[in-house]
């Protein structure tokens, strides 16, 4: 009895909660790892593709959420940063012999033609190059506000695409790149996604993350409280580009082939859709929506095929799934103005509160 | 003579053909409470915006703690010890009361962002200190009980108080209050008067305020500056201002029957 009291005294409630949530997180990660292992060994390659794409979309959505959701800067340059990361990873992982075959019109500029690096390194290099591009774009663009910034970043994204199309000796131009080694395994995709989630959680709850939220809430007040707008926006913009570059690298290895037309504005909108759906400024929202959108788009594919509904028969209307999907998105925007989660996060504490509230409700019902 | 904390010399602010503030020269000395008054559109808030860096004066100088801050950005001026509140409350609406006050301490943070992400010991110590300071401030301002509320959900008077708490969190030497008593009832503005004096003594601050409530102004101010159409028309103690003919004419209006 006495010992028990001592044990309770030694562990204050906040610390006890911390330990509980850590244990739950470890358990969840272990379950996730086991599920991934089972899928990796048993699932069909189609299912595995979707499973991996989910994780890549988590990375891409979080990258965009950092700038659009947490900082409140409406940037549409994501596809450009992804393209930089994708080409960096592709060019640095394709074996030298295959590069000679791919670059038929103009040979690849040295030393890239002989250089190959480990996959992880190329992801980081892709991220760094994207962040560097973000710096160059950010210097003039981040002084703009609202719509102007959206248009400027959109323009930048298109410029990157045009550069890729014309830099024959570096990117193989319109022919694109193929034979990219399939490094984007389940483990690489989910490993990267996990690191990015942890990074985002730590960053957005730090003093710097709070400063970004302050900028989102009221720029003038934030500046008057001593937050340097330009420095903080630039930090968010470059970090977002870094993550987008890594996501692009993963996507390149996932696809095996890349071309400039992969990185049209539609690519940015696809990610934006996930971010808006999950909630601008919510990490768990983006993670959740990345899965919903990726799986949903795949699952709705049946709509494109031949269907018989009662007396009606169609031989398949291609694009019908996108119509349905857009309508679903509209419903979400109308009924959940701030996305599924808004700026809230799902944490063990919030789940616990929800559960105990439900239990309390049931107890009340039972009592009455 | 006490040293001058804030000094404005021949400052003019011109927007196209409109001269909002004309050749303004004024100062606020250490631990003084000075009021800047004048009818609507007299240029009071424009003067504030020149001092805090929101506007760059067309000509003239602003000196804070003997440093020329003319033309500096608002964040640089805040770092040098000037804090302000806003006439039309500008809180970080969606964030909690506590977060509002913690964010205002970000400018004093020494850790870099990688250090913050990695939660290095130095950052953790700074974070703890920021929390402690915020909690002290909220207790002092009587906002402790609502610290977890979303700031936009607070009643009006409390939002005004939170604006002051947030400004204090930047650890200023000079505090600028833009109509702190706006929208308050007599009891609330009475309390505010005591609060501002208390803040001045407790945090060893120098205060410049814009205010329309005359009873507040006359009660609290050591000295008063009166603006009218961008021009300084009078300066002096509350008694002197109350009996100044120019002020009565410009600010309080001329009685039509007597004129």
Interface residues (C-beta under 8 A of the other chain):
Chain A: X199 X202 X203 X206 X207 X208 X210 X211 X213 X214 X217 X218 X220 X221 X222 X223 X224 X225 X226 X227 X228 X229 X235 X343
Chain B: X52 X54 X73 X74 X75 X76 X78 X79 X83 X84 X86 X90 X91 X92 X93 X94 X95 X99 X102 X103 X104 X105 X106 X107 X108 X109 X111 X113 X116 X117 X118 X119 X123 X126 X127 X130 X166 X167 X169 X170
